Amino acid sequence: MAEAQKRLSPSTLKRRQRFHPKRDVRPAVLAKANRLVIWVAAFIGLAFLTVIITQAMLG
């Protein structure tokens, strides 16, 4: 029993970081920001493709 407690001591195991409401950003806010970043990246990619296709058709 003593060996099992030695193996599971807090110093050897990494402590799982818990959500701290006053210190951390809320997970919902992070998810919303991630969605916004994906939308912006998709929009920029589509605009880039549109410019390339337009130039290929005109030139």
KATAKA-V440146 format. One record per run of one state. SS is the DSSP state (alpha for helix, beta for strand, coil for the rest). FROM is the first residue (numbers start at 1). LEN is the number of residues. If there is no record, write none. Layout:
{{SS;FROM;LEN} {SS;FROM;LEN}}
This chain:
{{coil;1;1} {alpha;2;6} {coil;8;19} {alpha;27;32} {coil;59;1}}
